Amino acid sequence: MAYADYKFYTDTYKGTLSEAAFGRLSERASDYIDARTNYVLKNSIPVGYEERVRKCCCALAEAINSCESGGVKSSETVEGYSVSYVVGKQSSSEQRMNDTIQLYLSDLIRTVNWI
């Protein structure tokens, strides 16, 4: 079960993903949170962490969506339609996910070395 629902995503987090996309991605984001926190939130979220965990779930859902759609945009031109993506270590999926969870749950996550 996802840590954030679509109502929280649109009303509080102010996200723009469709309900179907958020439903799918929030489940994956929640799995990532569980893995990185050694499943300490699975049974109960500590008092004071509820909103942080929900926001993290929303941010990770958007990060996953961005990674699936080609990565982080570095620039975009509308009239001549030109899109550029960041290339290299900074745009890696692992780094983007790590940066996102670090922002919200740095005091709860465990260190993972991705190979």
C-alpha positions as CSV (number, residue, x, y, z in Angstrom):
1,M,0.0,0.0,0.0
2,A,1.3,3.4,-1.0
3,Y,2.3,5.9,1.7
4,A,0.5,8.8,-0.1
5,D,-2.9,8.8,-1.9
6,Y,-3.9,10.9,-4.9
7,K,-5.8,13.4,-2.8
8,F,-2.7,14.2,-0.8
9,Y,-0.6,14.3,-4.0
10,T,-2.9,16.9,-5.7
11,D,-4.1,18.9,-2.7
12,T,-1.0,19.1,-0.5
13,Y,1.9,18.2,-2.6
14,K,0.4,20.0,-5.6
15,G,1.5,17.3,-8.1
16,T,0.4,17.1,-11.7
17,L,0.6,13.4,-12.6
18,S,-2.6,11.7,-13.7
19,E,-4.4,9.6,-11.1
20,A,-3.5,6.3,-12.9
21,A,0.2,7.2,-13.2
22,F,0.4,8.3,-9.6
23,G,-1.3,5.1,-8.4
24,R,1.3,3.0,-10.2
25,L,4.3,5.1,-9.4
26,S,3.4,5.7,-5.7
27,E,3.4,1.9,-5.1
28,R,6.9,1.7,-6.5
29,A,8.0,4.8,-4.6
30,S,6.7,3.2,-1.4
31,D,8.6,0.0,-2.1
32,Y,11.7,2.1,-2.5
33,I,11.1,3.9,0.8
34,D,10.7,0.6,2.6
35,A,13.9,-0.8,1.1
36,R,15.9,2.3,2.0
37,T,14.5,2.5,5.6
38,N,14.9,-1.2,6.3
39,Y,11.1,-1.6,6.5
40,V,10.8,0.4,9.7
41,L,7.8,2.3,8.5
42,K,5.9,-0.7,7.2
43,N,3.9,-1.2,10.4
44,S,3.8,2.3,11.8
45,I,5.1,5.7,10.9
46,P,6.6,7.5,13.9
47,V,4.7,10.6,15.1
48,G,6.0,13.7,13.3
49,Y,7.1,11.8,10.2
50,E,3.7,11.3,8.5
51,E,3.8,14.3,6.2
52,R,7.5,13.8,5.4
53,V,6.9,10.2,4.4
54,R,3.9,11.2,2.2
55,K,5.8,14.0,0.5
56,C,8.8,11.7,0.0
57,C,6.4,9.2,-1.7
58,C,5.1,11.9,-4.0
59,A,8.5,13.2,-4.8
60,L,9.8,9.7,-5.6
61,A,6.8,9.0,-7.8
62,E,7.7,12.0,-9.8
63,A,11.4,11.1,-9.9
64,I,10.5,7.6,-11.1
65,N,8.2,9.2,-13.8
66,S,11.0,11.5,-14.9
67,C,13.5,8.6,-15.1
68,E,11.1,6.5,-17.1
69,S,10.5,9.4,-19.5
70,G,14.1,9.9,-20.4
71,G,15.7,11.6,-17.5
72,V,16.2,15.1,-16.2
73,K,15.6,17.9,-18.7
74,S,18.4,20.5,-19.0
75,S,16.5,22.7,-21.5
76,E,13.4,22.8,-23.6
77,T,12.4,25.0,-26.5
78,V,8.8,25.3,-27.4
79,E,8.5,26.9,-30.9
80,G,11.3,25.0,-32.5
81,Y,10.6,22.0,-30.3
82,S,14.0,21.0,-28.8
83,V,14.4,19.0,-25.6
84,S,17.8,18.3,-24.0
85,Y,18.5,15.9,-21.2
86,V,21.4,15.9,-18.7
87,V,23.8,13.2,-19.5
88,G,26.2,11.4,-17.1
89,K,26.3,10.6,-13.4
90,Q,24.1,13.5,-12.4
91,S,21.1,12.2,-14.3
92,S,21.4,8.5,-13.2
93,S,18.2,7.0,-11.9
94,E,20.0,5.9,-8.7
95,Q,21.4,9.3,-8.0
96,R,18.0,11.0,-8.6
97,M,16.2,8.5,-6.3
98,N,18.9,8.8,-3.6
99,D,18.8,12.6,-3.7
100,T,15.0,12.6,-3.4
101,I,14.8,10.3,-0.4
102,Q,17.7,12.1,1.2
103,L,15.8,15.3,1.1
104,Y,12.8,14.0,3.1
105,L,14.1,11.1,5.1
106,S,17.8,11.5,5.6
107,D,17.5,10.6,9.3
108,L,15.7,7.3,8.6
109,I,17.4,5.9,5.6
110,R,20.2,3.3,5.6
111,T,23.2,3.6,3.3
112,V,23.0,1.5,0.1
113,N,25.8,1.2,-2.3
114,W,24.5,0.6,-5.8
115,I,26.7,-1.4,-8.1
